[in-house]
Amino acid sequence: MSRLIALAYGLVSYAFFFVTFLYALCFVANAVVPKTIDSGVPVGVPEAMIVNLLLMSVFAIQHSVMARRQFKEWWTRFVPKSVERSTYVLFSTLALALLCWQWRPMPGVMWQVEDTDVANALVGLSLLGWLIALTSTFLINHFELFGLHQVANNLAGRPMPQPIFRAPLFYQFVRHPIYLGFIIAFWATPVMTAGHLLFAAVTTAYIIVGILLEERDLVGMFGDDYRRYRQRVSMLVPWRKSA
């Protein structure tokens, strides 16, 4: 029964993530959903800046702290290892949902592309960024990344296999194609408002910090295999020689 409950928990957490991911895509693109990055009643710039920075900080702190090995070792004293990843996904999704819900628009236009063809190309480029990010999760192990592999193995009574270092497809060009996809998605827009610019700039800065933390963990996990990979492949810019 406990294994079935863990499976249900993992499935609900994943479903919540996937729906919120699609909402976030539309939120950034200013399309379809009722509340987007530029919609809503504007407030004063100081209030909008403070609230939006707090929302992004909540997401960044939760996302980074719960992903660290030391936190996982402490956290799994209280949460079964089988649902640790699903719990991380759930909390990350809650932080993202809170950001989309409480975001304060800052509608001042910083720059705007008037040419229709170029504007459409930028929208297409943004969607390509989202597709790169999502596809990259499947290239490694989408279902392990979002906790389903763990609860399925737990149901079957199988231990999780030891991680093996791989660098498929996109990972041969950049070490972090998921993050590259998000950066493209956030910056490629025909209308850059002050709020969108704040979102893109802060999330890009957070991505750089997150990469540094993540790579420290990856070196600890894969040792010289990852060190050699880091020397060979660029962090975010395809075909650029790694520093």
Stockholm file with secondary structure:
# STOCKHOLM 1.0

chainA/1-243         MSRLIALAYGLVSYAFFFVTFLYALCFVANAVVPKTIDSGVPVGVPEAMIVNLLLMSVFAIQHSVMARRQFKEWWTRFVPKSVERSTYVLFSTLALALLCWQWRPMPGVMWQVEDTDVANALVGLSLLGWLIALTSTFLINHFELFGLHQVANNLAGRPMPQPIFRAPLFYQFVRHPIYLGFIIAFWATPVMTAGHLLFAAVTTAYIIVGILLEERDLVGMFGDDYRRYRQRVSMLVPWRKSA
#=GR chainA/1-243 SS CHHHHHHHHHHHHHHHHHHHHHHHHHHHHTCSSSSCTTCSCCCCHHHHHHHHHHHHHHHHHHHHHTTSHHHHHHHTTTSCGGGHHHHHHHHHHHHHHHHHHHCCCCCCEEEECCCHHHHHHHHHHHHHHHHHHHHHHHHHCHHHHTTHHHHHHHHHTCCCCCCCCCCCGGGGTBSCHHHHHHHHHHHCCSEEEHHHHHHHHHHHHHHHHHHHHHHHHHHHHHTHHHHHHHHHSBSSSTTCCCC
#=GC SS_cons         CHHHHHHHHHHHHHHHHHHHHHHHHHHHHTCSSSSCTTCSCCCCHHHHHHHHHHHHHHHHHHHHHTTSHHHHHHHTTTSCGGGHHHHHHHHHHHHHHHHHHHCCCCCCEEEECCCHHHHHHHHHHHHHHHHHHHHHHHHHCHHHHTTHHHHHHHHHTCCCCCCCCCCCGGGGTBSCHHHHHHHHHHHCCSEEEHHHHHHHHHHHHHHHHHHHHHHHHHHHHHTHHHHHHHHHSBSSSTTCCCC
//
